[in-house]
Amino acid sequence: MEQTGEIIVISADGKGVVMRKEDLRPNTQKRAIATPKKLEKRLTKGEKRNSKRMATVAAVYTIKPFIRTPQQILNSKESDNPKRPRPEGKRVWASLVKEPQTVIAEAFDEALYRDPNQQKNWIALVDGNKTQLRLLKELAQKHNIKLTIVLDIIHVIEYLWKAAFVFHSPSSKQAEDWMSERLLRILQGQSSLVAAGMRRSATLRELQSEQRLSVDKCANYLLNYRAFLKYDDYLAAGFPIATGVIEGACRYLIKDRMDITGARWSLEGAEAVLRLRSLHVSDDWNEYWCFHLHLERQRHHLTLYQAGIPLLKGVTQARCSTTP
């Protein structure tokens, strides 16, 4: 068996697809019916609300450890950083029909198939979605897996930027320095102290509730998810800390093909396209196509013959290869 990295990663996300009204989920369908349309032939700006059905996207892959320091994360010069290991055996898929718990359970099954004895470090990369967090914890407990949940650092950075713009003007060097200083401390495992500090700064400046809204949101985010922000430990162990793989999958698996202008998908058609695209991007297409041709031959050819003699009247005998 091919040697793979010591880390196995599970990641999941959601991406909306514009659907025909009859194929929306019941609650979304009710809201869509109650919302009047401005035009008959197409959606106008802002009218995609209540028109999408959420697809659950999952990814499983292995990877070698990549030990870094917080200072290396902040270093923008790629030449100064060691070469990053690539994901191995990456498999991604998505479904509009299956519920999130089913798709994430499939991700655990895929990971267990690769590491049945649980000898690797199991990592789950998340963006903070509470449903996903609950399902990951439940499935880890069900399979008795020691699962390390890591919150995507990119989401943390976005919250930090919005908080920085409360204290400093956008695009200013002061805002960048403010964000970088606090990001470094978060990467050093001090997320709770950062949250307390930014709230204290907003209070000392006597900012009103509306003015400090982004600061409070950022602080709440850091405090609510502090159990998954132990970046000092993650970096020292060589764990990944960003959800780039699943974010990319949402784009090239769904958005690039299904979020085209004017498209409204049927549930059956959209699910079929997602399955085919999942096979292609996971490098399973050739194996699937051989399997498909083999079954087609059995269904449409071999079932009509027995020992080379046609079983149905009017069917002519033909010679064909036994290979798919």
C-alpha positions as CSV (number, residue, x, y, z in Angstrom):
1,M,0.0,0.0,0.0
2,E,1.3,3.5,-0.9
3,Q,2.7,5.4,2.1
4,T,0.7,8.5,2.9
5,G,1.0,11.4,5.3
6,E,0.4,11.1,9.0
7,I,-2.5,13.5,9.0
8,I,-6.0,12.7,7.7
9,V,-8.2,15.7,7.1
10,I,-12.0,15.9,7.0
11,S,-13.6,19.1,5.8
12,A,-17.2,20.1,5.0
13,D,-19.0,23.2,3.8
14,G,-22.2,24.3,2.1
15,K,-22.9,26.0,-1.2
16,G,-26.3,27.2,-2.5
17,V,-27.6,26.3,-6.0
18,V,-30.4,28.2,-7.7
19,M,-33.3,25.7,-8.1
20,R,-36.6,25.5,-9.7
21,K,-39.3,26.4,-7.2
22,E,-40.7,22.9,-7.0
23,D,-37.3,21.5,-6.0
24,L,-36.6,23.9,-3.1
25,R,-36.8,22.5,0.4
26,P,-40.3,23.0,1.9
27,N,-39.5,26.0,4.1
28,T,-37.6,27.8,1.4
29,Q,-40.3,27.0,-1.1
30,K,-42.9,28.6,1.1
31,R,-40.9,31.8,1.4
32,A,-40.3,31.8,-2.4
33,I,-44.0,31.5,-3.1
34,A,-44.8,34.4,-0.7
35,T,-42.2,36.7,-2.3
36,P,-43.4,38.5,-5.5
37,K,-41.1,38.5,-8.5
38,K,-40.2,41.7,-10.3
39,L,-39.6,40.1,-13.7
40,E,-41.0,37.0,-15.3
41,K,-38.0,35.9,-17.4
42,R,-35.1,36.3,-14.9
43,L,-34.1,37.1,-11.4
44,T,-33.1,40.7,-10.7
45,K,-30.4,41.9,-8.3
46,G,-31.1,40.6,-4.8
47,E,-33.8,38.2,-5.9
48,K,-31.7,35.0,-5.4
49,R,-32.8,34.9,-1.8
50,N,-35.2,32.0,-1.2
51,S,-34.3,30.6,-4.6
52,K,-31.4,28.3,-3.5
53,R,-31.1,24.8,-2.1
54,M,-27.9,24.2,-0.1
55,A,-25.5,21.5,-1.3
56,T,-23.3,19.9,1.3
57,V,-19.7,19.6,0.1
58,A,-17.2,17.2,1.7
59,A,-13.5,16.5,1.3
60,V,-11.1,13.9,2.7
61,Y,-7.4,13.8,2.1
62,T,-4.1,12.9,3.8
63,I,-1.2,15.2,4.2
64,K,2.3,15.3,5.7
65,P,3.0,17.5,8.7
66,F,4.1,21.0,8.0
67,I,5.6,22.6,11.1
68,R,5.7,26.4,11.1
69,T,5.9,29.3,13.5
70,P,3.4,32.1,13.9
71,Q,6.1,34.5,12.4
72,Q,6.3,32.3,9.3
73,I,2.5,32.5,8.8
74,L,2.7,36.3,8.8
75,N,5.7,36.3,6.5
76,S,4.5,37.3,3.1
77,K,7.7,36.2,1.3
78,E,7.1,32.7,-0.1
79,S,10.8,32.3,-0.7
80,D,11.5,32.5,3.0
81,N,9.1,29.6,3.8
82,P,9.8,25.9,3.3
83,K,8.0,24.0,0.6
84,R,4.4,23.2,1.6
85,P,3.3,19.5,1.3
86,R,0.4,18.8,-1.1
87,P,-2.8,17.0,-0.2
88,E,-2.7,13.3,-1.0
89,G,-5.5,11.2,-2.4
90,K,-7.9,14.1,-2.3
91,R,-11.5,13.1,-2.7
92,V,-14.3,15.7,-2.8
93,W,-18.0,15.3,-3.5
94,A,-21.3,17.1,-3.0
95,S,-25.0,16.4,-2.7
96,L,-28.2,18.4,-2.9
97,V,-30.4,15.4,-2.1
98,K,-28.6,14.1,1.0
99,E,-28.8,15.9,4.3
100,P,-25.6,17.3,5.9
101,Q,-25.4,14.5,8.5
102,T,-25.3,11.8,5.7
103,V,-22.6,13.6,3.7
104,I,-20.4,14.1,6.7
105,A,-21.0,10.5,7.8
106,E,-19.8,9.5,4.4
107,A,-16.6,11.5,5.0
108,F,-16.0,9.6,8.2
109,D,-16.5,6.3,6.3
110,E,-14.0,7.4,3.7
111,A,-11.5,8.4,6.3
112,L,-12.0,5.1,8.2
113,Y,-11.5,3.2,5.0
114,R,-8.1,4.9,4.7
115,D,-7.1,4.6,8.3
116,P,-9.1,1.8,9.9
117,N,-6.8,1.4,12.9
118,Q,-6.8,5.2,13.5
119,Q,-3.1,5.5,13.5
120,K,-3.0,8.9,11.9
121,N,-3.9,12.3,13.4
122,W,-7.5,13.1,12.6
123,I,-8.2,16.7,11.8
124,A,-11.5,18.5,11.0
125,L,-11.2,21.9,9.3
126,V,-14.3,24.0,9.9
127,D,-15.6,27.6,9.4
128,G,-17.6,27.7,12.6
129,N,-20.9,26.4,11.3
130,K,-22.7,25.1,14.4
131,T,-24.5,22.2,12.6
132,Q,-21.2,20.9,11.2
133,L,-19.5,21.2,14.6
134,R,-22.3,19.2,16.2
135,L,-22.2,16.5,13.6
136,L,-18.4,16.2,13.7
137,K,-18.4,15.8,17.5
138,E,-21.3,13.2,17.4
139,L,-19.6,11.1,14.6
140,A,-16.2,11.3,16.3
141,Q,-17.8,10.0,19.5
142,K,-19.7,7.3,17.7
143,H,-16.6,6.0,16.1
144,N,-14.4,6.6,19.2
145,I,-12.1,8.9,17.2
146,K,-9.8,11.4,18.7
147,L,-10.7,14.3,16.4
148,T,-8.9,17.7,16.5
149,I,-11.3,20.4,15.3
150,V,-9.5,23.4,13.8
151,L,-11.2,26.7,12.9
152,D,-10.2,28.2,9.6
153,I,-7.7,31.0,10.1
154,I,-9.0,32.9,7.0
155,H,-12.3,33.4,8.7
156,V,-10.6,34.7,11.8
157,I,-8.6,37.1,9.7
158,E,-11.7,38.5,8.0
159,Y,-13.2,39.3,11.5
160,L,-10.0,40.9,12.5
161,W,-9.9,43.2,9.4
162,K,-13.5,44.4,10.1
163,A,-12.6,45.1,13.7
164,A,-9.4,47.0,12.6
165,F,-11.5,49.3,10.4
166,V,-13.4,50.5,13.6
167,F,-10.1,51.9,15.0
168,H,-8.4,52.9,11.8
169,S,-9.4,54.0,8.4
170,P,-9.6,51.3,5.7
171,S,-6.5,50.7,3.6
172,S,-4.3,52.5,6.1
173,K,-1.0,51.1,7.3
174,Q,-2.3,51.5,10.9
175,A,-5.2,49.1,10.2
176,E,-2.8,46.6,8.7
177,D,-0.4,46.8,11.7
178,W,-3.3,46.5,14.2
179,M,-4.6,43.4,12.4
180,S,-1.1,41.8,12.1
181,E,-0.3,42.3,15.7
182,R,-3.5,40.7,16.9
183,L,-3.2,37.9,14.4
184,L,0.3,37.1,15.7
185,R,-1.0,36.8,19.2
186,I,-3.9,34.6,18.1
187,L,-1.5,32.3,16.3
188,Q,0.5,32.2,19.6
189,G,-2.6,30.9,21.4
190,Q,-3.8,34.1,23.0
191,S,-7.2,34.5,21.3
192,S,-9.1,35.2,24.6
193,L,-6.6,38.0,25.5
194,V,-7.0,39.5,22.1
195,A,-10.8,39.5,22.4
196,A,-10.6,41.2,25.8
197,G,-8.1,43.8,24.6
198,M,-10.1,44.9,21.6
199,R,-13.3,45.3,23.7
200,R,-11.3,47.3,26.3
201,S,-10.0,49.6,23.6
202,A,-13.5,50.2,22.2
203,T,-14.7,51.0,25.7
204,L,-11.8,53.4,26.5
205,R,-12.6,55.2,23.2
206,E,-16.2,55.5,24.3
207,L,-17.5,54.0,21.1
208,Q,-21.3,53.6,20.8
209,S,-22.9,50.2,20.2
210,E,-23.3,50.7,16.5
211,Q,-19.7,52.0,16.1
212,R,-18.2,49.1,17.9
213,L,-20.4,46.4,16.4
214,S,-17.6,44.8,14.3
215,V,-15.3,44.8,17.4
216,D,-17.9,43.0,19.5
217,K,-18.6,40.5,16.7
218,C,-14.9,39.7,16.4
219,A,-14.5,39.3,20.1
220,N,-17.6,37.1,20.4
221,Y,-16.3,34.9,17.5
222,L,-12.9,34.5,19.2
223,L,-14.4,33.7,22.6
224,N,-17.2,31.4,21.3
225,Y,-14.7,29.3,19.3
226,R,-11.6,29.5,21.5
227,A,-11.6,25.7,21.9
228,F,-10.7,25.5,18.2
229,L,-8.2,28.3,18.1
230,K,-5.2,26.6,19.6
231,Y,-3.0,27.5,16.7
232,D,0.2,27.4,18.7
233,D,-0.4,23.7,19.2
234,Y,-1.6,23.1,15.7
235,L,1.4,24.8,14.1
236,A,3.8,22.9,16.3
237,A,2.2,19.6,15.4
238,G,2.3,20.5,11.6
239,F,-1.5,20.5,11.3
240,P,-3.2,22.5,8.5
241,I,-5.1,25.6,9.7
242,A,-7.0,26.8,6.6
243,T,-9.9,25.4,4.7
244,G,-8.6,26.2,1.2
245,V,-9.3,22.7,-0.1
246,I,-13.0,22.7,0.7
247,E,-13.4,26.4,-0.3
248,G,-11.8,25.6,-3.6
249,A,-14.1,22.6,-4.0
250,C,-17.2,24.8,-3.5
251,R,-15.9,27.0,-6.3
252,Y,-14.9,24.5,-9.0
253,L,-17.3,21.7,-8.1
254,I,-20.4,23.9,-7.8
255,K,-20.1,27.6,-8.5
256,D,-18.1,27.5,-11.8
257,R,-20.7,25.1,-13.4
258,M,-24.0,25.7,-11.6
259,D,-24.0,29.3,-10.7
260,I,-24.2,30.5,-14.3
261,T,-26.5,33.5,-15.2
262,G,-30.2,32.5,-15.5
263,A,-29.7,28.9,-14.6
264,R,-32.4,27.2,-12.5
265,W,-31.7,23.6,-11.8
266,S,-34.0,20.6,-11.2
267,L,-33.1,18.5,-8.3
268,E,-32.5,15.4,-10.4
269,G,-30.4,17.2,-13.0
270,A,-28.3,19.1,-10.5
271,E,-27.6,16.0,-8.4
272,A,-26.5,14.1,-11.5
273,V,-24.1,16.9,-12.6
274,L,-22.6,17.1,-9.1
275,R,-22.0,13.3,-9.1
276,L,-20.2,13.4,-12.4
277,R,-18.1,16.5,-11.5
278,S,-17.2,14.9,-8.1
279,L,-15.9,11.8,-10.0
280,H,-13.9,14.0,-12.3
281,V,-12.2,16.2,-9.7
282,S,-11.4,13.3,-7.5
283,D,-9.6,11.5,-10.4
284,D,-12.1,8.6,-10.3
285,W,-13.6,9.2,-13.7
286,N,-11.7,6.5,-15.7
287,E,-12.5,3.9,-13.1
288,Y,-16.1,4.9,-13.0
289,W,-16.4,5.0,-16.8
290,C,-15.0,1.4,-17.2
291,F,-17.5,0.2,-14.5
292,H,-20.3,2.1,-16.3
293,L,-19.5,0.5,-19.7
294,H,-19.3,-2.9,-18.1
295,L,-22.7,-2.6,-16.6
296,E,-24.2,-1.2,-19.8
297,R,-22.9,-4.2,-21.7
298,Q,-24.4,-6.5,-19.2
299,R,-27.8,-4.7,-19.2
300,H,-28.1,-4.2,-23.0
301,H,-26.1,-7.0,-24.5
302,L,-25.3,-10.1,-22.4
303,T,-28.9,-10.3,-21.0
304,L,-30.1,-10.9,-24.6
305,Y,-27.8,-13.9,-25.2
306,Q,-27.2,-17.3,-23.7
307,A,-24.1,-19.2,-24.9
308,G,-24.0,-16.9,-27.9
309,I,-27.6,-17.6,-29.0
310,P,-30.1,-14.7,-29.1
311,L,-32.8,-15.1,-26.5
312,L,-35.2,-12.6,-28.1
313,K,-36.7,-13.0,-31.5
314,G,-35.3,-10.6,-34.1
315,V,-32.0,-10.1,-32.3
316,T,-29.0,-10.9,-34.5
317,Q,-26.0,-12.6,-33.1
318,A,-22.9,-10.4,-32.8
319,R,-19.4,-10.8,-31.7
320,C,-18.2,-8.5,-28.9
321,S,-15.3,-8.2,-26.5
322,T,-15.7,-9.4,-23.0
323,T,-13.8,-6.5,-21.7
324,P,-15.7,-3.3,-20.8
